[in-house]
Amino acid sequence: MSGDDKAADFADQVPIDGNLLTADEVAGILRVPRSWVYSHLTELPTIRLGRYVRFKRSDVDRFLEERGSC
């Protein structure tokens, strides 16, 4: 089993409604492409886990509130 397989197995065990979100999940919440999330990491509140980036749902919600409506 390679490292990627282990990561995939772990990802399957983490509940979708958990506290930490992936870039894909944040992109879905913000309705933007995943590439936008990665290009705006300096503006978004992030948690770095080695090479991985995660987001707290509460921080993403606060980010939306602070940005206001478009």
Backbone hydrogen bonds, N-H to C=O, Kabsch-Sander energy under -0.5 kcal/mol:
donor,donor_aa,acceptor,acceptor_aa,energy
6,K,2,S,-1.9
7,A,3,G,-2.2
8,A,4,D,-2.3
9,D,5,D,-2.4
10,F,6,K,-2.3
11,A,7,A,-2.5
12,D,8,A,-1.7
13,Q,9,D,-0.8
13,Q,10,F,-1.0
14,V,10,F,-1.0
18,G,15,P,-1.7
21,L,55,F,-3.3
26,V,22,T,-2.3
27,A,23,A,-2.5
28,G,24,D,-1.9
29,I,25,E,-2.1
30,L,26,V,-2.8
31,R,27,A,-1.2
32,V,27,A,-2.0
36,W,33,P,-0.9
37,V,33,P,-1.3
38,Y,34,R,-2.1
39,S,35,S,-2.1
40,H,36,W,-1.0
40,H,37,V,-0.8
41,L,38,Y,-1.0
43,E,40,H,-1.3
44,L,40,H,-1.8
46,T,44,L,-0.5
47,I,54,R,-2.7
49,L,52,Y,-2.9
52,Y,49,L,-2.0
54,R,47,I,-2.8
55,F,21,L,-1.8
57,R,19,N,-1.7
60,V,56,K,-2.1
61,D,57,R,-2.6
62,R,58,S,-2.1
63,F,59,D,-2.4
64,L,60,V,-2.1
65,E,61,D,-2.1
66,E,62,R,-2.6
67,R,63,F,-1.7
68,G,64,L,-1.1
